[in-house]
Amino acid sequence: MDPRSFLTGLFQTAVDAARPEAMLARHLPERPKGRTLVVGAGKAAAAMARAVEAAWDGPMSGLVVTRYGHGAPTSRIEVVEASHPVPDEAGERAAARMLASVRGLSRDDLVLCLISGGASALLAAPAAGMTLDDKRAINKALLASGAAIGEMNCVRKHLSAIKGGRLAAAAYPAQVVSLIVSDVPGDDLSVIGSGPTVPDPTTCADALAILARYRIAPPAHVSETPKPGDPLFARVENRLIASPIQSLRAAAEAARKAGVTPLVLGDAIEGEAREVARVMAGIALSCRRHGEPLPAPCVLLSGGETTVTVRGKGRGGRNAEFALALALALGGAPGIYALAGDTDGIDGSEDNAGAYVAPDALHGRDGRAALDDNDAYALFAASGGLVMTGPTLTNVNDIRAILVLPG
């Protein structure tokens, strides 16, 4: 067995299991009496729009926004590209157009909303009293703080005119059906993309408390979101069509077919990337040395979204940082290999999906210095360990696979 090919294959299987064209059609609603308007945002938005066009048997029009480089050819639904993870003017213009397009619809009309991870940054509609620069500054501070995705999106909802259920509220009384690809631990619909069509259980006080926790200066204005039970959501249905656990199960089945026993450790693992790596390394070493919780050959699979508190000046997303910390914790132990990658193909703001770890990954390199400087990208670029896929046009968050071989 070639460990890198095996792990790359598992990662690709996980990505393929979350492709919109594989599952979207069966979740489409019935045609309405009136118009069908398609809106949406996220890293999978263009691929989802293309899948809708292929499956929908009636007239439609619409607009979706996706990350630069994540577009796909469509004929009836316009695809706009904008900045992620820090919003820009293109995302602001797209969000304004989207809100305008859903206003004034009737009960006979349908708004089909396509939401995937990344929508929160791509739908940049500042709340009253805020500017795009205000949102950008807070977004940058949150990204560097180590805040969890749920915390970041709580804040984003209270700084927005479109998130936290406000898109659905603007579309009332039309029927709203959202097809959602989850990239958040626990698949909380109100967190995915900051829930533009989902009532928001969080409050302004919650958002301000998060900003205070991470010592981020609050804006002059925060706004309250529509809550569960609001009649504005009476004709809204949110359908989860792809999730991290589905991809992990697909990868696990591929491992079994290859004669390697899989163990899915969870689909909602959070925490500092380097600390999660230390825990995962301990489990892998136990498998190698003691056959517990599984004897080799086995593969440890996990999903979720770790965080990175940026203290250095280097390059590297959370998956590369996880991989570097894992290599340090393993200390070159023989027979243990790993791959960590983001299923959207982009690790943070870099051009790699993640990184691959072999026992000699740190040979002749100062891994500790690189980790201290948050510079995992440069180390794996030098070692040949970067995993490069390009945009995959889907997003069910991170997939980590640690292969333990006997010997």
N, C-alpha and C positions, 0 to 999 in steps of 0.2 A: 504493500500500500504506500502510495505517495501522500504523506500527511497534508501537504498544502493543497493538492488537488482534491482530496477528500473533503477538507473543510471548506474550500471554495465552492464545491458542489453543494454542500449542505446550505451554505449561505444563499446560493442561487435558487435552490429549491424553496427556501423561505420567502425570497422575493417573489418568485413566480406564483406562489400560493396567494399573494396579496395583490396581484395585478387586476385592475378594474375589469378588463375584458374577460376575465375568468369567472366573475360572479355577479357583475352589476345587473345584467339583463333580468335576472329572475327576481330582482327586488324593485323593479319599476312599478309605479301605480297604474291604474287604468286611465285611459284618455279622458280628459274633462269635457264638459259641454262647451266651454269657452276656450280661451287661449292657453297655451303652454309656454311658460317663460322659464328658462334654465339660467340659474346663477350659481356661483360657487367660487371657492378659493382653496388653495393648498398645493402641495407639491405634486399631488396626483390629479389635480383639477383638470388639466388638459387631457390626460388619458381617460378620465372619467367622462368628460364631455364627448370625446371620440367614441367611447363605448355606448353612450346614450344615443348618439346619432345613428350608430349601426343597428340599434335595437328598437328605436321608437318608430311607431307606424303612423304617425300623424305629423301635422305641421308643428314647428317650434322655432323659437329664436332665443337668444340669450347672450350672456357674458360671463366668463370665468377668468380668474387671475391666478397665475402660478409664478413660481420662482424663475428668474432669468436662467435660460438654458433648459427648462423643463417643459417647454411647449410641445405641442403635437398638432399635426394638420387636421383642421375641421372645416366644415362647409357651411353650417348654419349657426353654430355657437361661436362667438368671437372669443379668442384667447388673447389675453393681455399678460405680459410678463412684467414683474416688479421685483423689488429687493427683499431678500430674506437673509439673515434674521433681523436686520435693522430696516424699518420701513422707509420708503422713499415717496417722491411725488407721484410716480406712476401708480403705486398702490393706493395713494390717496385719491387720485382721479378715478380709478376703477371702482373704489368703494362708493364714491359719490354717485357715479353713474348707476351702480347697482341699486342703491337706495332709491334713486329717482325712478328706476324702471319698475320697481315693485309697488310703488304707490299708486293708488287710484284703480286697483284691480277689483273685479267683482267676485261674488261667491261662486260663479261658474268657472273661474280661472284657476289654473294650477301653477304654483311656483315650485319647480323641482330644483332643490338646492344640493349641490355637490360639495361636501366638506371633507378635507383631509388635513393631516398635520402640516403646519406652516401657515394655515389660513389666518392665524392671529396676527402675524407680522404683515402678511400680504394685504389684509383688509384694513387699511390705515385711514380711518375716519375719526379725526379728533372730536371729542365731546365739546360742547359749548364751553367757551372760555379757555380752550387749549389750542395750541398750534402743533403742527407736525414736528417742529424742532423740540417742543416739550416732550412729545411721545418718544422721539428718537433718543433723547438724553436719558429718560427713565428706562427705556428698553436696553440701552447699552449698559447701564449700571446694573440692571437685573441680570443680564447675561454674564457679567463678570463676578457677580456676588456669590454664586453657588446656590441660588434659590432653585427650588424644585419647579417643574413645569406647572403644577397646579397653583403654586404661589404666584408665578409670573403671570399666568393667565387670569387669576383673580384680579390682579392689579390692572391688567390690560382691559378687562371688561368695564372697569369703572372709569376708564379714561377714553371711552369709545362711544361713537354714535351708532355703531352697527353690531358690535359684539354683545354678549350677554343677553341674547334673545331679542335684540332690537331690530334685526333684519326681519324676523317673523312678525314682530309688532307692526312694522312698516307695511307689510304685505296684507294685513288683515283688511277685509274679510275673506281673501282668497284662500284656497286650500294650499297648505305648504307641506311638502314631503321632502325630507332631507335624507340623502344617502350618505353615510358617514364611514370613512376609513379611519380607524383608531390608531393614534400614535402615542397614547398616554397610558401610564400604568393604571390598571383598574378599569379602563374603558369608560371613564366618566364622561357622558355626552356633553355635560355642561363645561367641561375643560377642553375637549377636543376643538382646536381652532377657536378657543374662547366662546364656544357655543352660540353662534349667531342666531340660531333658531330654537334655542333651548332656554327655558326659564332659569334664572340665576338664583341659587340659594345663598350666595355670598352677599355681603353688604359693603358699603363704603368704609365702615369701621374696620372690616376685615382687611381691605386693601391698604388702608393707612397703617394698620398694625404690621403688615408684611414689610412695607417700606421702612418703618421704624426699626424692625428687627434687623434689616440689612444696612441700616444707617444711610438710607437714600432719602434725599430731601424730597418731601411731597410736593406735588403741583399746587397751584393756587385753587384749582377746581377739580373735584371728583364728582361723578354723577351716579345716582342710584339706578339699578337695573330692574326690569320687570321680573316679578317673582312667580314661583309655582302657585297655581290656582288662578292666575290672572286670566280672564276670559279671552284675552288676545291670543291665547294659545289653544283655544277650543278646537281649531281646525288644523292643528299642526301635528305631524307625525314624524318622528326621528327614527330612522332605521340604520342600525349598525350592520355594515355589509362585509367588513374585513377587520381582523383584530390580530394583535401579536400572538395570541395563543394558537390561532389557526396556523400561522406560519411556523411556530415552534413544533406543532404536531406534525406538520408536513416534513420538516427537517428530521424529526425523530423517526418517522417511518422510513425515510431514505437511509438513515443510519442502520436501522434494523436490516434492511434489504442488503446492505453491504457487510453484514455480519458483525456490526459494532453495537453494543447495547447502549441505548440512550437513557439519560436521566434529565427530565425537564425540571430545573430548579425553581422556575417561576417566570411569569410573564410581566411582573410588576415590580422589578427590583430597582430601587432608587438608592441614592446616597452618593458621596464623593467617589469619583471613578477610581482613585487610588486605594481607597479603603475597601470598596467592593472587590477590587482585584486581589487584595490581601486575603480576603475570605475565600474567594474562588481558588486561589493558589493552595490554600490549606486543604480544601476538599480534594483537589486534584492530587496533591501529594499523598493524602491518605489513601486514595484509590490505588496509587502506584505502589505504595509501601505495604499497605495492609489489606487491600481488596475491599475497603469500606468507604463509602456506601455501595460501591460497585467494584467488582474485579475488572482488570484490564482484559481485553480492549473495551473501552467505554468512551462515551462522549457526554460531557456536561453541557446542557443547553440552557440558556436563559435569555430573557428579554426585559424590557423596561427602559428607563432613561436615567443614566447616572448624571452627575453634575461635576463641573470643574470650577473651583474657586481660583480665579486667575491672579497669581502673584508675580509671575515672571513675565518676560518679554518675548518668549518663543512662540512657535506655531504648533497647532495641533488641537483637534477636537476631542470630545470625551472618549471616543473609542480608541484613538491612538494613545491617549493618556492611560486608559485602562490597560491596554496591551503593554505599554512600557512598565507600568507598576506591577503587572502580572509577571513580566520577565524578571524584574528585580526580586520579587517575592519567591519565584521558583528557583532562582539562583543557578540556572543552567542545569537543573535536574533532567536526567535523560528520559526520553520516552514521552515527554509532555509537549504538546503543540496546541496552538490556539489561534482563533481568528475572531476579531470583534469588528463589527461594521454596522453602519446605519443603513437600513433598507432603502432609503431614498437615494443612496449612492454618494451622499455628501456628508462628511464628518464635520459638523459645525459649519464653518465658513471656508473650509479647505476644498481641494479638488479630489481628495481621496474618500473612499467609503469608510475606511478604517485601517487596520494593520494586522499582520500575521506575525506570530511568535513561534520561533523554534528554539531548541535548547542553546544554540549558539547566537541568539539574536543580539546579545550585548558583547560579543567577543571583541575585545580591543576598544570598547566604547564606554564612556562614562555615563551610564544610565542614570545614576543618582543626580548628577549635575543637570542632565537634560530634563528630568522630572521636576527638579526644583525651579527650573526656568520655564516650565510648561512648554517644552520644546520637543515633544515626542515626534512631531512630523519630520524634523530634520534628522533625527536619529534613524527612523525607519526608512527615510529616503536614502540614507547612506548605506543601510544594510540590505536594501531591496525588499523590505517588509511591507511597504505601503500596498494596500488593496485598492485598485483603481477600477471602477465599474462605469463611471459616468452616471448621469441622472437615470434612475430606473423608472420614473414616472409612477411610483407608488410610495407608500410610507407607513409602515407599521412599527416604527421605532427601531431600536437596536436589537441585533441578534449576536449573541456571544456563544462560541462553541469551543470547548476545551477537550482535546483528544488525548486520552491516556492509553499508551501502548504497553504491552508486557515486555519483560526483558530483564 
